[in-house]
Amino acid sequence: MKRTVLAIDIGSTKVCAIIAEIDDDNSAQIIGAGISKAQGLRKGSITNIELASKSIKAALNDARRVAGTDIKTAIVTISGAYTKSINSSGIVNVPNKEITLKEINRVMHTSLYNANIPNEFEVLHALPYNFKVDDQDFIEDPLGMNASRLEVETHIITTQKSNLNNLRKAVKAAGVDVESVVLSGYASAIAVLNLDEKELGAAVVDMGGNTSNIVIHSGHAIRYNDFLGVGSNHITNDLSMALHTPLQTADNVKMNYGSLYSPSNDLIELPVIGDETSTHEVSLEVVHNVIYARVEETLMIIAQSIEKSGLKDQMGAGIVLTGGFTKIEGLRELAVAILDNMPVRLAKPSDMGGLFDTLRDPSYSGAVGLIKYSAGGYTPYEIDVNKKMRHASEEATPYEAPIMEEELEDLESTSFPSTPSSATSKVGVVKSDPKPKAEPSKMVNIASNSHPKDQEPNLISKFWNWATQLF
């Protein structure tokens, strides 16, 4: 049975909404898309909820009009700004000597519990990068294996609660509920990486208008992510100041003459900033020098981030650049020179059913990646923003509106036991409803494995958690 999904990519310069139909075999067909200029955002984060919701609504209305459908829930990207990442680990015993989804869920839950996550942060993704079965390392998928002990190492991505809440409010004001939230760099990586690159290890850099997001894949898992406040609009600003011309004119110069190859000595006539009735002549050599300097600086910042990750030697497939910034002529050659002669590929979103010509542009990698995520394109196992474990073979479950923080007191006064990972539950502003569902589902909610003992004070609950892992 087909299901319809809505993906909203909220970038630093534009908002893109895509509506797609996903079949039972997880093949996706895009049926509608809308794009609008981003307002109320600065460096990827919402600074004005009302303006941001207007931008989202404009893109959303266009997508609905093309698709001819009115969908009320969306999966949304969130910028890497104000995110923090930590690595954690967990270990559990396997009582029946065969690893099931319950054990995988429990061990990932344990790694979350062991992570030292600040109170003002919310978990976006918990992504395993190393499963260990007994003493055997780097198990790709432990499901169904015989073992007495299961360990996991996870890369946990968190964001500030306020940042996430403002995003939810802006989308809600546009008339849709947020079903799930995905890190924008993660979504871009899903759209552009092939299986070989994931296996060999690669860095995906989504170079946008005002920001760049870096995600490093190694062995089919995300190991590192970073956010850089640099993008193609910085070139526009530099050109505007250097050429004394309005921003719109500077942007046109960047689009028409933006090249990193040898400059010509031709002259172009540009209006003067503050007095657009008069013009002055500017050499294309000056334009080239301004663009070259800014692009070189941006690539050096990216190189520093990759060096800082400590994973450079695990990036066998090199670096994949995507995003609107990559349309500058000669970028790949300069990137190879600055990034220590590592392989560099400029990438567009991989093809999918119904992909409009407009969306084949590298600046739409994040939006297309969201659709692929909805169609099961995520890592083999992960815990998402709703505290649910997702896995590659899961069945889709109907969306249930999350319980907001003000409702938590009423919920906790009922007979439902609290989760053993009280430390991580407190991190979230939004909690998924722990009531048992009538229909069985492969989507596992980590609240479902709680034990009545965990209602006791924190010290006892920690002891109980430790005891149940061992026995």
DRENPALO-712534 format. One record per residue (C-alpha): residue in one letter; z, y, x. Coordinates in steps of 0.05 Angstrom, whole numbers, plus 5000, padded with zeros to 4 digits. Layout:
% DRENPALO-712534
AZYX...
//
This chain:
% DRENPALO-712534
M500050005000K498150685027R503351215040T502151955049V505552335105L505953075122A506653295194I508354015213D507654225286I511354885296G508655165362S509955815398T503556145374K501255735313V503655265259C499354665242A500454225181I496853555174I496853085114A494852365127E494651695091I497551095129D495550385111D499949765116D496749605183N499050305208S491950585212A491951325194Q486751735159I487452505159I485852795091G488053515099A489954035151G492154765153I493355245210S496855925210K499256425262A506556315281Q511356875261G518956915269L518856475332R520356635404K519056135459G518655575408S525255725373I526156055305T528556775308N526956985236I527556445183E523856845129L517756995173A517656285201S517855985131K511956425110S507856165169I509755445152K508055555078A501255855095A499255245137L502254775086N498555075027D491855025064A493254285080R495254135008R488954474982V484354065026A488153405013G489053524939T496153264941D503053574935I507753224984K515053444988T517653145053A515353275124I516153035195V516853645241T516553795315I522054175351S521154555415G524354315479A528054985484Y535654905481T535154155491K539553765539S538153055562I543052545589N542451815609S547451315582S548550565580G551650045534I553449305538V555048795483N556148055478V551247635438P555647185394N550046715369K546546685437E540146965406I538647705407T537047985338L535848695313K543248735299E544948645373I539649135395N542249645344R549349515368V547849595442M543950245430H549550485386T554450335442S550350735492L550751325444Y558251225438N559051225513A554951865522N558752505533I555252945482P558053655470N560353805399E555254355389F549353885403E545753405357V542152765379L534552805371H532552155403A536051575439L530451225477P531850585516Y528450535584N531649895610F534049285572K537948775613V538848065587D544547725624D542647895696Q535147995684D532848715690F527249105656I526148665595E520548975554D522948705487P529448295483L528548105410G529047355399M531247205470N537046735486A542747085522S550247165524R550147905542L545448485527E545449145564V541349775555E540150435591T537950995546H535151695555I538552125502I535352785481T539853285445T538853985417Q543454535394K545854445322S544155165306N537055075331L536054455289N539254765227N534855385231L528754945235R530954545173K532355195135A525555495152V521854865129K526254805067A524655525049A517255345053G518454824998V519054165034D524853735059V525253525132E524752775134S525052715210V524753155272V521052975336L521153315404S514453675412G513253405482Y514552695457A509452795401S504253055450A505252465496I504051985437A497452335422V494552345492L497251765534N493751095536L497250425549D495450405623E498451095635K504850905599E505450275640L503850595708G507951215693A505351915679A507752625666V505052955603V505153715605D503554065539M501654775560G502055225500G501755965485N508756175506T511855515528S510454865565N513854195551I514153635602V515452905586I515252355640H513551645617S515051055662G514450325640H512950485566A519250915562I521051655567R525251785628Y525352545632N523753165592D523853905608F522154575577L518855155613G518255845585V511155965611G504555945574S497656245567N500256875533H503357075599I496257125626T494457585567N500458025582D498758065656L491558245640S493658775591M498159115642A493359035701L487159275663H490859805621T487759515558P490559295489L493258585483Q487758365435T482358595484A486058265542D486257605502N478657655490V477557775564K481757155580M477856725531N470956975553Y471857075627G477956625642S475656225702L478955995766Y472255905802S469456425850P469157095816S463057545808N462858285823D460158455753L463459015715I465858995642E467559585598L474359575564P478160045518V484160415548I491060245520G493760825479D486961145474E481960635447T476561165437S475561205512T473460625557H473660455631E470059955675V473659365707S471058875759L471158135740E474158015809V480458365786V480557945722H479857305765N485457515813V490357655755I488856995720Y488956595785A495756875805R499056705738V496056005732E498055845804E505256075789T505455645725L502955025761M508155135817I513655165764I511054505734A510954195804Q518254405816S520354095749I516853435766E520153435835K526953565802S526052955757G526452475817L521052045784K515052295823D514251615858Q514051265790M508151675764G502551205785A497651495733G499152205755I499452805709V496252915640L495353635620T494253825547G495154435503G491155085494F492555315565T488254745593K481855075567I481755545627E475755355671G477655045738L484854875718R484354135738E481854285809L487454795822A492654315792V490453755839A491254225898I498154475878L500953805853D500253445920N493453135904M496352715848P491252475795V490553005741R487152905674L485853435620A487053095553K485253195480P488652805424S486052085420D481351955362M483751735293G480851675224G478752325191L480352755252F477253435237D473153755293T478154315296L483853825310R480153515370D482354115410P487854005462S492254525428Y493254045369S496053465409G503053555381A500753545308V496352925317G502052595355L506652685295I501752295251K501351745304Y509051735307S509251645231A504451065239G509050705287G506751015352Y513751125379T517150735435P518849995417Y525950195398E529350855387I534851195347D532051805312V535152455288N537552125224K541651615264K536951055243M534250555292R526650525290H522749955320A515349805327S515149255273E519249605220E517149705149A516750405120T522750605079P522851135025Y525651805046E532751965023A535352675025P540552735080I547752925065M549353615092E555753785128E559254095068E558653435031L561853025086E569053125062D567252824994L563752255028E569552095075S574452075018T570651484988S571750755008F566150765060P568850615130S567151095187T562450895243P565450655308S561551185345S565751745317A564252145380T556852145364S557552215289K561052875299V555153125338G550553115277V550153635224V546253175180K548452465165S544451925130D547351625067P551250995085K550850685014P547550005015K540449994991A537949544936E531749334976P532349005044S529249405101K527949315174M530050035187V537149965212N542350495199I547550505254A552950675204S552049985172N555649625228S562249985221H568849615214P574849795171K579249805233D575450425255Q579150845203E585250815248P586551375299N581551505354L585351125409I585750495368S578450545346K576350605419F580449985436W577549615377N570449815397W571649565468A574748905443T568948755395Q563848865451L567448345494F568947825441
//
